[in-house]
Amino acid sequence: MQDKSFVQAIQDLQDRLSSDFQNTISHMLVHRTTVAKASSNIQDEKVRAIVKNTLITGQMITLLTLIKEMGILDETQYDEFAAYLMSSQRILCSLLPISYIIADNPLDKE
């Protein structure tokens, strides 16, 4: 087994997280799980809002991909919609700094 560079290890982690996220989105769509139900156990309202927006954005991009594969959207249309969704997601996530999540981590209060 070869040693990985730090950059390669980070890329592998990002790939695994992306794959896990896509599997979660697919599972939710196939099993008709609502975002409200999937996020209902998250107590912190701000964190729950970010998770809900992330899941909805992921589901919409997945559905756009299916629509593109059906030939209803072309590549340019798909790219426009996906770019819009991703930019709006970045804006929403920027509203809650990571320091908030770390500082108010309920697991630290046990």
C-alpha positions as CSV (number, residue, x, y, z in Angstrom):
1,M,0.0,0.0,0.0
2,Q,1.4,3.4,-1.0
3,D,1.4,6.4,1.1
4,K,-1.0,9.1,-0.1
5,S,-0.2,12.7,-0.3
6,F,-2.2,15.0,1.9
7,V,-3.9,16.4,-1.2
8,Q,-4.8,12.9,-2.5
9,A,-6.1,11.9,0.9
10,I,-8.4,15.0,1.0
11,Q,-9.6,14.3,-2.6
12,D,-10.4,10.7,-1.6
13,L,-12.3,11.9,1.4
14,Q,-14.3,14.4,-0.7
15,D,-15.0,11.7,-3.3
16,R,-16.3,9.4,-0.6
17,L,-18.4,12.1,1.0
18,S,-19.9,13.1,-2.4
19,S,-20.7,9.4,-3.1
20,D,-22.3,9.0,0.3
21,F,-24.3,12.1,-0.2
22,Q,-25.5,11.0,-3.7
23,N,-26.5,7.6,-2.2
24,T,-28.5,9.4,0.5
25,I,-30.3,11.6,-2.1
26,S,-31.1,8.6,-4.2
27,H,-32.4,6.6,-1.2
28,M,-34.6,9.5,-0.2
29,L,-36.0,9.9,-3.7
30,V,-36.6,6.1,-4.2
31,H,-38.2,5.8,-0.8
32,R,-40.1,9.1,-1.0
33,T,-38.6,10.4,2.2
34,T,-39.3,14.0,2.7
35,V,-36.6,16.4,3.7
36,A,-38.7,17.4,6.7
37,K,-38.8,13.8,7.9
38,A,-35.1,13.3,7.2
39,S,-34.1,16.3,9.2
40,S,-36.7,16.2,12.0
41,N,-34.3,15.0,14.7
42,I,-31.9,17.9,14.2
43,Q,-32.6,20.1,17.3
44,D,-30.7,23.2,16.3
45,E,-33.0,25.3,14.0
46,K,-30.2,26.9,12.0
47,V,-28.4,23.7,11.4
48,R,-31.6,22.0,10.5
49,A,-32.3,24.8,7.9
50,I,-28.9,24.3,6.3
51,V,-29.3,20.5,6.2
52,K,-32.8,20.9,4.7
53,N,-31.6,23.3,2.0
54,T,-28.7,21.1,1.2
55,L,-30.9,18.0,0.8
56,I,-33.5,19.8,-1.3
57,T,-30.7,21.2,-3.5
58,G,-29.2,17.7,-3.9
59,Q,-32.6,16.2,-4.8
60,M,-33.3,19.0,-7.3
61,I,-29.9,18.5,-9.0
62,T,-30.5,14.7,-9.1
63,L,-33.9,15.3,-10.7
64,L,-32.4,17.7,-13.2
65,T,-29.9,15.1,-14.1
66,L,-32.7,12.6,-14.8
67,I,-34.6,15.2,-16.9
68,K,-31.4,15.9,-18.9
69,E,-30.9,12.1,-19.5
70,M,-34.5,11.9,-20.8
71,G,-33.6,14.6,-23.4
72,I,-35.9,17.2,-22.0
73,L,-33.0,19.5,-21.0
74,D,-29.8,20.0,-22.9
75,E,-26.4,20.3,-21.3
76,T,-26.5,24.1,-21.3
77,Q,-29.9,24.3,-19.6
78,Y,-28.8,21.7,-17.1
79,D,-25.6,23.7,-16.3
80,E,-27.6,26.9,-15.8
81,F,-30.1,25.3,-13.4
82,A,-27.4,23.4,-11.5
83,A,-25.2,26.5,-11.2
84,Y,-28.1,28.6,-9.9
85,L,-29.0,25.9,-7.3
86,M,-25.3,25.6,-6.2
87,S,-24.8,29.3,-5.9
88,S,-28.0,29.8,-3.9
89,Q,-26.9,26.9,-1.6
90,R,-23.5,28.6,-1.0
91,I,-25.2,31.8,-0.1
92,L,-27.5,30.0,2.4
93,C,-24.6,28.1,3.9
94,S,-22.5,31.3,4.3
95,L,-25.2,32.7,6.6
96,L,-24.2,30.3,9.4
97,P,-20.5,30.4,10.1
98,I,-18.8,27.1,11.0
99,S,-17.7,28.5,14.3
100,Y,-21.4,28.6,15.3
101,I,-21.7,24.9,14.7
102,I,-18.5,24.1,16.6
103,A,-19.1,26.5,19.5
104,D,-22.7,25.3,20.1
105,N,-22.1,21.6,19.4
106,P,-24.7,19.8,21.7
107,L,-22.3,16.8,22.0
108,D,-19.8,19.0,23.9
109,K,-22.4,19.7,26.6
110,E,-23.0,16.2,27.8
